[in-house]
Amino acid sequence: MSISKYIPPLDKVSQEVIAVLIATVVAAWVISQHPRLQKLVRGNSVPSPLDY
């Protein structure tokens, strides 16, 4: 039994990594453009030790 049967090819992994990175950047940009979304995200985040 070869483990390589369970690991997807490099091009598929790369495609998923790029898709996740683009989605993250787009979501961050959309949130930064709308104050209501910023308030929603900040209000539902786990408190950080850096929060005053």
N, C-alpha and C positions, 0 to 999 in steps of 0.2 A: 504494500500500500504506500503510495507516494504522497507526500504532503503537498506537492505542487498541484495536485488536483483540486485542493481546497483553496489555494491562493489565486486570486484573480490576476490576469496579466497586467503588466505595468501600465499599458495604455488605458485600461479601465480604471485603475487606481488613480492615475494622473487626472483623468476626466472628472472623477468624483471630487478630488482635492480642489481642482480649479472651480468646480461648480459651488462647492461649499464656501470657498474664499470669496467668490463674486457675490454670492447671496449674503454673506456677512457684511461685506462692504456696502452693498446696496441697502441693507436693513439699517446699518449705522447712519448712512446718509439720509435716509427717509426720516429716521427718528430725530436727527439733528435739525431737520427742516420744520418740524412741527412741535411747538411747545407742549401741546396736550400729550403727545406721545412721550416726550421727555419726562413730563411729570409722572405719567403712568409707569414708565420704566424705572425711574428713580424711586418711586413710591413702593415698588414691588421687588426691589433688590435686597440682597442680604447686606446688613450693615457691615461696613468696613472699619477696621481700626483707625483708618485715616480720616474718617468722617468726624467732624467736630461737633 
